[in-house]
């Protein structure tokens, strides 16, 4: 059994039960989301197969002076300043204060990042939010008690509160307070609408974004043009949304926004657009919320592996699965059997490169653990068998474990290296 390449020692192995999320630019290959088993990109594994054992050679590298404590303190202050949430709000305000025609793609992205946190935008698709951000106008009311809308006044805008609190006093004597993220004003219709009640500010410095009735109606009622519905036997099984990531039109395509579990599984081996490059990683992270068992995915992958045109796609899914969520296999005997069957399929189809990647990923994600197995006497059976040794030329591995035995209860598993 071969020694692990040196590069694999850099991989993240942890017993930390809390998932860690790592954001990676979409231009980089590999995975953008790390699981509790640790994550590294497939490109790292590919590179690891080419690396060799040995210490890193640092000769020839220029020496850099060590920063003084004063410089470190200055750096800490810089970090504190850049992480200040108020600074982020200042950037958003600069974007808001621009005229709609002057907003750049970067401005709209800044607004999107801020607006998606607000309840008023929560149930809108990304394209709708982006369109609204491109036409919204910023308004500030400095004084508390100022009337924004009179009872019976004709409405011409939809308002979202960014800062402060407003109170709506209805004619029947009831009142309602709205705070950051709440909205009021028109509904998405071109009909004339009138305010029911009086809207006034409750605190100083109330800030709003306003979207004109014409724009609000146009954006919300033309969202159907941006969606593509996939039907099977008269029922909608998948809805995709068309998105453009920039105004140049070069980065555009459809992204899945909802579908039946069966269609979500099927989409694993379908073509993914440039705007949805991490679909597989996203699926593997979230399937637990809509599937009762990972075997639903595993059985379909084994079935698709028999199709020549799908074999490479299936293998990529399994490698990402093992690399990002090894606990799915390590803690589930049924999934361990799935992995063994998949490994055998790779051997039978002579996909040696992929088989090597699978072995490296499994070895890199495995964790050290100590198992104590007590025998009542020296002659008692072990309930497991071993394979390997110096005469075989590789390490000692557990080949079989008797189901329901003391060895199985202690946590011994097939494939464990002693």
N, C-alpha and C positions, 0 to 999 in steps of 0.2 A: 504494500500500500504506500503510495507516494506521499512525500512530505508536502505540506501546504506551501505554496509560493509566498515569498516575503510580503508581497503587496496585500495579501489577505489579512495580515495582522493589523492593517489599518482599518479594516471593516468594523462597524459598530456592533459589538456584542454586549448585551446588557440584560440584567434581570429586572430592570425597571418596568413595573406593570403599566405605567402611564404611556400612552402613545405619544410619539414625537412627530410633529409636522414640520417638514422642511420644504421651503419654497425654492424651486430651481427654475431659472428662465427656460421658456419653452424651446429656445434655440439649442439647448443642451440635450444630448441623447440620454435616455434612461428614465428613471422614475422620479416623480416630483413629490411623492408622499411616502413618508417612512412609517413603518408599523412598530409595534412593541418588540418585534424580533430584530429591529434594526433594518436599514435599507441601504443599498448601494446600487448603482446603475449597472445594467448589463454590460455596458462598455467597460466598466471597471473589471468585471469578471473576465471579459475577453482579454484585456490587458494583463490580467493576473496569470493567464495561461502561458503568456510569453515571458513572464519574469522569472528570475532565478533566486535561489537562496543566497544569503550573504548580507553583510552590513552595507549600509548606504555609504558610498564614497563621496566625501565632502571636500576632497582635495581640489584646489584650484578655484574654489569659490571665494569671492572677495569678502573680507571681514567688514562688518558694519559696527559702528560705535553703539554702545548700549545707551538707551535714553536715560537721562537723569530723572530723579524723583519729581523735580519741578516740571519737566516736560510731560511726565506721566499725569501729573495733576491737571495740566492744561488740556491734555487729551481727554481726561475724564470729564472736564467741564464741557469740552466740545461735544462729547457723546451725550451728556445731560441736556445740552441745549437742543441737539437734533432730535432727541427722543421726547421733547416737550410736546404734549398734545396741543397746547395753545399755538405752537409754531405751525402745526398741521392745519389748524383752523385758519390761521393767517393766510396760508397758501390757498386754501379753499375760498376765502373771502376775496383774494385778488382775482381768482378765476371768475367768481360770481359778479364782480363789479365790472367786468368787461361786457361790451355789447355782444349780443348773440353772434353777429357777423364776424367779430374779432376773436372768437374763441378758437383755439387751436385743438388738435387732437389730444395733446398733453393736458390742456385745460379740462377737456371733457372727461378724460380718464381720472383726473383728480376729483372732479365732481362726482363721477360714478362711484369712486371708492368711498366718498363721504355719504352720498345719498342712499346707497343700498342698505345702510344701517337704520334708516328711518322707517317707521311703520307705514307711512303713506306710500312708500315705493315697494313694500315687501312682496306683494303678490304680482308684481309686474315682471315681464320678461326683460332680459338684458337689452334687447334692441329698443324696447319701449323706453326704458330708463335712459338709454343713451340719447334717444331723440328728445326726450324731455329736458335733459341736461343741456342740449345744444340750443334750446329756445327759451330757457327760464331767465327771468329778470329778477334782480335783487332789490329789495326794498327794506328800509329801516324806519321804525317809528320810535322817536327818542323818548317821548313822555308817556308815563303811565296815565290811564284814564282817557286816552285819545280814542275817538270813535273811528273805526276803520270802515264799517259798513252800517248803514241805517236800515231800519226795518222797512221792507218794501222796496229797497233800492235795487235797480236792475243790475244783475251780476254780469261781469265780463271776463272773470279770471278764476283760476283754481289756485288756492294759496296753501303753502306748506310752511309750518313754523320751524325755523332753524334755531331760534333763541328766544327765551321769554315765555310768557303765558298770556293768553287772551280769554275773555269771558263772553259767552253768547247768552244774552238775556232774551228769552222768548216772550211773546205777547201774553201767554197764560201765566206769567209770573215765575216760571221755572228758569233755571240758569245752568250753564255747562261750562266747565273750564277745559281748555285745550292747551297742551304744552308742546315741547320740542318733538317733532316727528309727526304730529297730528295735522290734519288738513281740513279745510272748509272752502266753501264757494260753490262753483258750478259743478254739474254732472256732465259727462261727455255727450253733449247734445247741442245742436245748433239752435234749438228753440229758445225763445226769450225766457229767462229765469230771474226770479226775484228773491231777495233775501228775506228769510223768515226770522225776525229777531234783530237785535242790535249787537254788533261785534265791537268790543273795546279792549284796549290793552290793560293788563293788570299790573305790569311792572315796566320800568324804564328799559330802553334799548331792546325792543322787540324786533326781531329780524325775520324776514319772510323771503321765499321765492315765489314768484307769480308766473303762471303760464296762461296765456291768452286763450279764450274760449275756442277760437278757430283752430289754434295749434293743438290744444288738448283733445278736441274732438277728432281732428285729422289723425293724430298719432295713435290714439286708442282704438279708433274704428278701422284703421288700415293695418292693424297688427296681423290680421288674417293673411295678408299678402306675404308676410315673412315666415309663415309656418307651412310645413308640408306634413300631411297626415297619411299614414300608411294603414290601409284597410285590409282585413282578411275576413272573408265570409260575412261581409256587411258590417263588421265591427272595427272600430279604430284601435289598432294595437300599438301604434307608435306615433309620436308627434315630434317633429324636428323643427328647429327654428333657424332661419337664415341669419347669419351674423357677418358683419364686416368689421375687421379689427383695425382698419385704418381707412382713410378717405381715398387712398390711391386705388382701392379696389383689387389689390393683389392678394390680400389675405382675407378671403371670404369663403364661406361654406356653411354647411348645416351642422348643427349640434343637437344631440338628443336631449329633450327636456322632460319627456315622460314616455313610458311604455309599459307593457305587461312584462312580468318576470321572464317569460319565455322569449320574448323579443329582445330583452336586454341581454340574455345569455347568447342568443344568436348573433347579436351585433358584435360580440367579441371577435368573431372571425370575418366580419365584413370590413369594407374599406372605411377608414376614419378620415374625416376631412382635416384640413390644415388648422381649422379653428377648434378641433376637438382631439388633440394629439395624445391626451392622457386618459382616454376613455377606459382602457383596460385597467390601469392603476386605480381609477376612480371606482370602477365596478368592484374590483377585489377588495377595496376598502369598505364598501357600503353594502355588499350583497347580504350581509347578516340581517339587515333591516327588512328584507322582503323575501328571503328564502329560508326554508326551515332547515335545510341541510346543504353543506357544500358539495355533497355527492351529486346533487342535481346538476351542478356545473361539471364535476369530474366525469360523470358518466357520459355527458354530451361530448366532452373533449376526447374521450377514448373512442367514441363513435366516429367523430370527425377525423380522428387521426388516420383512419383506414382510407380516407380520400386523399389521393396524392396531392391535389391542388391546395388542400387545407392543412397539410402536415406541418409546414413551417410556421403557419400562423398559430396552430394549436401549441406547438413547442414553445413559441414565444410567450404565450399566455401562461403556460405551466412554469417556465423559468422565472417570469416576473412574480408569479404566485409564491414559489419557493423562496425567492430572494427577498420579497417584501413581507411575507406573512408565514414564516416557517412554522409558527405555533399552530396553524391550521392543520398541519400534517403531524407534527410531533406529539400533539395531545389527543389525536383521534386515530384509533387503530384502523378504522375503515378508510380514512384518507391516507394512512401509511400504506395500506394494501393498494390503493389507487396509484400511489407514487411508484410502488414496485412494479405494477403492471405497465405503467407508462415507461419506466426504465427498460423493461423487457422489450417493449415495442421499439424503443430506440435501438436496442441491440439487434433485433430482428431485421430492422430496416437499414442497418449499418450506418446510422447517423452518429458516427463516433465523436465528431466535434461537439454536437449538442449534448451527447451523453457525458462528455468530459465537463462541460459547463454545468450540467445538472449535479454531477458528483462534487464539483468544487463548491457550488452554491450550498448544497446540503452540509458539506463538511465545514464551511465557513460559518453557517448559522447554528450548528450544533453547539450545545452548552455542556460544560463539565458538570457532573453531578455525582454524588456518592450514594451508593445503594448498599444496605446491609441485609444480607440474606442468612438467616439462622437455620442450621440443620439439627434435627434432634439427635442424629448420630452420624458417624463418619460414613456409614454404608447407605445412608438415605440418598435417594435420587436428587439431582439438582433441578430437574424440570426445565432445563434449557440445554442447548448444544452450542458448541463453539466451532469456529472455522478459522483457519489461518495458522500463523506461527512462523518461526524462523525457517522451518523446512519448506514452507510454501512461498516464502519470500515477501510476505506482507503481514500486517498486524493481526491481532486476534479480535475477531468479531463474533457477536451473538448471531447464530444462524436461525435458530428456532426457539420459541418460548411456548410452553404448554399453556393453553388457554385456561384461565381460572386457577392456575397454580400459585403457590407462594411466591415464585419468581415473578410472575405477572403482577401480582398484588404489590410487590415491592417496587415495581416500576421498570423492570427489565424489559427491553424491547428488541425485536429483530433489527439488526443493523447497528446496534450499539458497539462501539469499539472499546475494548477493555484496556 
